Amino acid sequence: MKILIHDYSGHPFQVQLSKALARRHHQVLHLYSGSFQTPRGSVGKLDSDPKTFDCLPIYLSKPFAKYSFIKRRFQEIEYGRLLYKEVEKYKPDVLVSSNTPLDPQKILLNNCKRDNIKFVFWLQDLYGTAIQKILSEKYSFFGKFIGSYYRWLEFSMLRKSDRVVTITEDFLPILATTNVPQDKIYVVHNWAPLDELPLHPKDNDWAKEHGIHDKLCILYSGTLGLKHNPELILELAVQLKDQDEVRIVVVSEGLGADFLQQKKMELNLKNLVLFKFQPFEIFPKILATADILVAILEKEAGIFSVPSKVLTYHCAGRALLLAVPPDNHVARIVQRNRTGIIVSPDDKKEFLKAAQKLLQDAELRTFYGENARQYAENTFDIEKIADKFEEIITYYSVQKIG
């Protein structure tokens, strides 16, 4: 069967799925945006990959204007057109699209319907709800009007899709109230590519290179965008600046990272160590450098977003500190498996208190870290996950034969 998996972000676990399906003798093409600024997985094709697997980037004609709504919209439409040119060349039986902005997703879906390509909407975030919130706050009535359009567009596309894969049961009541047919919805929780994230010692060559192998490290890795609050990380650095044995390490790019760089210089925060996104191949060593791994999600984003970085963190076998809504999907994972501490994202005092507690208690960090790795090993079985996706995708070939 010819399968095309498109993941706009180029995240590691989607690439792992594509390779797993290719090992099952499906022909798989994996596409992603080469212009979008985000941490990526191992998106290049390796000699060890199945011959039936290929992976290609899609590049825009100009650098991506991530924080300009109007320029971004036109570029996303351009991206959708460039993307579908690759789809037309490949002529898949089924297309799975993940993390895709709504304008290019519309281009994909409409053209797939025209060309009789089955379309699976892999729902990672409720983008329409997020856009409505952000634009309403920024542009008042006009923003609310545009945001309402995108919310309508998203649910309209979900209804039109042949299958919907949602990453959490939390989205099911919302899909039900918007008349997305329940019989075409599948829940498949996100995961992390465990085999690509082996355990490493804290005292590794990456940590030594940057002089932090002998420090207590609180580490944040990933995007710091509109649904994250970099001030929490800044406050950590300010409060802990006199503790010479502690470093606040951030691996990120974009507005939040720029904000932290400016504050680092203004406040002379030598304990705040900033890096741009790093190659995925050294990412396990970066995570291993941490004693505490941090994730942040604004309270209002809890309903429409699930930070998958938390799943990746579990592979590292380190204690977690989450400033996320307590009813978010990943918060429940951390609480249920006892892998870290969760605080409300709007409670700065509790966030700092929890960080101090973890810094002062090595046994507690070890306890949470061992539980984290155990959860990853028990849960992130790519063959079982591929079974689920194969059931969803190959339904179409069975229908054609029948």
Secondary structure, 3 states (H helix, E strand, C coil): CEEEEEECCCCHHHHHHHHHHHHCCCEEEEEEECCCCCCCCCCCCCCCCCCCEEEEEECCCCCCCCCCHHHHHHHHHHHHHHHHHHHHHHCCCEEEEECCCHHHHHHHHHHHHHCCCEEEEEECCCHHHHHHHHHHHHHHHHHHHHHHHHHHHHHHHHHHCCEEEECCHHHHHHHHHCCCCHHHEEECCCCCCHHHCCCCCCCCHHHHHCCCCCCEEEEEECCCCCCCCHHHHHHHHHHCCCCCCEEEEEECCCHHHHHHHHHHHHHCCCCEEEECCCCHHHHHHHHHHCCEEEEECCHHHHHCCCCCHHHHHHHCCCEEEEECCCCCHHHHHHHHHCCEEEECCCCHHHHHHHHHHHHHCHHHHHHHHHHHHHHHHHHCCHHHHHHHHHHHHHHHHHHHHC
